[in-house]
Amino acid sequence: MLSKLSSYCVFAILIGCAFISIEVFAHGVDDNTRAFLEQNSGVQFVPFLYIGAKHMITGYDHLLFLVGVIFFLYRSRDVFLYVTMFTIGHSTTLLLGVLGDIQVNAYLVDAIIGLSVVYKGFDNLGGFKRCFNWQPNTQWAVLIFGLFHGLGLATKLQEFNLPKEGLFINLVAFNIGVELGQFAALVVILIVINVWRKWPSFQRFSTLTNTLLMSAGVMLIVYQLTGYVINK
């Protein structure tokens, strides 16, 4: 029963992430958040902390990538290492992207984020060794894709022309919120996966799960590239 329940939980996460409205989540913001960001002034530490946490918890592109990253990591220190690499990557470009006013196309960045999900599913399936007889450095890959995930966050914040007053503190608060949201989501994902690993169905359905992961990533890429072409 626990085996089936764990399998269903993972499938529900992946399928829900793949088919739920991309307009509502990914890098979108709800009306209340949009109104606040458009009107805020000065230091607003707690609201930006909350917005950062909510964005990560509802940002299924980030969560899908994290699922792929930790799917076959069995040791706590490995989980910590890879999540740290991802955190360093997205924190760096989030701060530098907004503070340095680095202008990049949001659709293309989000398409690369979708590619990161495809990459991780393909890597988990052993695709690189099987198809190319080559294995990329997974730690560097997580760091590099983390940079693009951070750019995705930065491009969304840049849409609101945040005032310079209190900007650095607000960005720090937002980033801390992102990390808190990531930690909360990670705890849930790890619990589900660790329970599932104790049952034979984990190995039986691991291929299907990572194939679904790749499929969700492809959907993200197609959606974002379509947006790029339409709005070019």
Secondary structure, 3 states (H helix, E strand, C coil): CHHHHHHHHHHHHHHHHHHCCCCCCCCCCCHHHHHHHHHCCCCCHHHHHHHHHHHHHHCHHHHHHHHHHHCCCCCHHHHHHHHHHHHHHHHHHHHHHHHCCCCCCHHHHHHHHHHHHHHHHHHHCCHHHHHHCCCCCHHHHHHHHHHHHHHHHHHHHHCCCCCCCCHHHHHHHHHHHHHHHHHHHHHHHHHHHHHHHCCCHHHHHHHHHHHHHHHHHHHHHHHHHHHHHHHC
